[in-house]
């Protein structure tokens, strides 16, 4: 999933907690602004 909506709390070079972007990524506004793509796996890992 790729979105054109910027994450408001994200700052270049600053560390973040792993769970911090989850509410943003799951927000309806983010999902509506996102492009979804499904890439086939050639071989299972």
Buried (B, 14 or more C-beta within 10 A) or exposed (E): EEBEEEEEEEEEEEEEEEEEBEEBEEEEEBEEEBEEEEEEEEEEE
